[in-house]
Amino acid sequence: MAKIFQQDNFEEEVLKSDIPVLVDFYAEWCGPCKMLGPVIEDLAVEYEGKVKIGKVNVDLAEELAMRYQVQSVPTLILFKNGQVVKRLSGALPKARLISEFSLA
């Protein structure tokens, strides 16, 4: 299951993680985000232990959205060693996410 990241746990869970972290910046009102939700959950199960996968609700964590310049939702950002290494926007198919973020 995808983790929920918020302002109070983002540094510990994402920036200090020993493994890569894929973060889905989303909003409850966003149609494409709702379509992407099950894909994110599938990836969280499939890559458990290899890649930490979680979500940030931009309406509840505006500071994080601003810090990482999230202009539209959904936006997915891959962090490694506390650094942004790749970002994509839009509800993309699972196979494309795996390919783009080199998860395979």
N, C-alpha and C positions, 0 to 999 in steps of 0.2 A: 504494500500500500504506500502511496506517495505521502511523504511527510508534509506537514504544514510549517512553513517558515514564516516567522514574524520578526519584528524589530528586535525583540528581546532574545531570540535564539539564533538569529542569522549568522552572527560572527562565529559562534561555537559550531553550529551545524554545517555551515557552508564554507566560510573563509578559513577555518582551522581544520577542515576535514582532511583525513589522510587519503581519501579516494576522491575522484572527480565527482562533481555535483552538478546535475542538470536541474535548473530552476525554471518552472513555468510561471511567468507573471500573468495573472488572469483577473477577470472580474466576473461576478455572479451574473450580471446583466448581459454579458457578451455571448452571442450565439455561437460564433466559431470556437470560443473557449469551452463551451459545453460539448461541442463535437470532439474537441481534443482531449477532454477529460478522461474518457475511457482508454485512450491511447497512452496517456501518461501513466494511468494505473497499471496497464499491461507492462509497460517498460519498467516500472518500479518493481514489479514481481520478477520479471525476466532477468533484470540486471542486479538484483539484490546482492550486496556484498562486493560488487564490482564498480557500480556507479550509484551514488545516492541520488534519488529523484524526489523532488518536492515542488511545492507550489507556494506562491506569494499572492495573496489577494491585494491588488493595487489600491482598492478603496479602503482597506484596513491598514495598509503599510505604505502610505504615500511617500514617506521619506526614502524607503528602499527603492520605490519606483523612480523617484527623482534622482537618487544617487546613481542608479544604473541606466539613466536616460531612457526609460521605457516610455515610448511615444504612442504605442498602440498595443492592444492586447488581442490575441495572446502573443507574448514575446518569450522565447526560450533562450536562456543564457547558460552556457557551460562554463563552470569554474574548475580550475585545477590549481592547487597550491595557493588558493585565495585570490587568484587572478582570473579575469574574464578571458577566455580563449576563443569563444565563438558565440555568436548570437544570430537568431533567426526570428522572423515575425510571421504570424499566420498559422492557421490550422493545417499542418502538413500531415501527409500519410505516415504511418509508422515506419515503413521501409525507408522513406526519405529521411526521417529523423535519425534512424540508425546509421544511415550512410553519411549524412551531413555532420553528425556529431561523432563519427568514428566509434560507435558503440560496439560494433560487431567484433 
